[in-house]
């Protein structure tokens, strides 16, 4: 969601530096953006609605500034509502991620004290509140720090703020919930909501914990506890992870690039992920109750884990959507294991849920792609997916990476990890072959037939059921076609009422115990005029179109996840949309 980038130091190209930082954050999803810098003692602000695209900034040279990409929550998508927001005096330019839950009361009180509001946002109240706290205080950094702490303590909800104070030439930032990272550069200090925006400048990072405040100036940066005011020693982490994504590397879109990276990611997990998978397996074997949780695509991967552990290791693990798990956590205790799945490691529904689970004593493992993310730091046992940066808003390679880890862990729990490793390697080979041979073109042709459809249904049974959900999610998110995934067995319990002449229905038909029943379901849809697209190793008369996919045993789920990703990509292009920036979606969902 919203992105934050700031810099103070010796460089005077801050406007461009901040703009480039915001470009690095574009993938998070946003609808407007803005930058503020200090020049001749005043805050100069530039704000725009829409994407940054090829824009350059008209702001003059400066050695201090900050910028923001906004994903609208309070107030429409307008230039006035875009951040930064100024206080009445123009001394402070403030940006914010999160939601100030008590903003209405605060705004009312501030208005009564004479403050004039220019936007409809919850953010602007923070600028005016800080202005009030600074009234009568000395024009020093110390006064700014104390006033910001006092301001931040009055905010309800999960928030991160960053302020440019032109009087003291300081950036001050504080967080509770939403992420913030400091970057220690050679010629200045950086601030961002996302480590990946900083890595081109420095790999020396300090992740702010909740209720911490950072003061950044040209001569350094300092960290404090917001509650006690105590100064803290910033822990500096040298980030070694492969986070430079090398740009589009010749691809037209990140989505396609990331789909094609999957064989490499899977081989790496097969090669290097065995110890981590064994650790996860041991935790599951030891626990009294394991709960796999996640949101969106990560939830679909978690649900797959339930099937994989059952069929491979005869082990019961439970699944829950993270946002719902919070309402059924009452039975968790110190013997429970919660395994949270998340690409970003910043999804608020996941973080809130696991924090509550920890309070009940549960042990927390995490399958997470972003090192240093909130979930990564929170987990007792963080397992890095190592899928590399995923810049397309849609999750693709992080999904199959999660499946690979869960499959390896299930095989490890069964004492047969080598077999799991071989299957993941074979899945990588099969995906590579699929992407390079005429079947990929066949999927593009299918998209031609489907892109004008209003509805699309997908069915699968057993391990293919979460795949049907995931494929529907991919198609919905990026092509905006209404797509629904169902458990094949549920067809006759309602869904079949929706089937009309030529309604497309994608059927996952792997060569496993679900094949016969799912084909029966396909026949029933076909009998009502539906158009059947079969995915699986064996052709069948029920299929109007068949995309042949190799049988890779339990790893077929990994292979079968890929053709729908490619289909979604082509549907999106044919409908004239940008696959990397789907409307209304954000890469890290950091507000509820
Ligand atoms: C789908 C997608 C979302 C995310 C969900 C969770 O393509 O990207 O559904 O999977 O928002 O995000 P993470 O995995 O970062 O917790």
Boltz pocket constraint, residues with backbone or C-beta under 6 A from the ligand:
constraints:
  - pocket:
      binder: B
      contacts: [[A, 295], [A, 296], [A, 297], [A, 298], [A, 299], [A, 341], [A, 342], [A, 343], [A, 344], [A, 345], [A, 346], [A, 347], [A, 350], [A, 393], [A, 394], [A, 395], [A, 396], [A, 473], [A, 474], [A, 477], [A, 586], [A, 587], [A, 588], [A, 589]]
      max_distance: 6.0
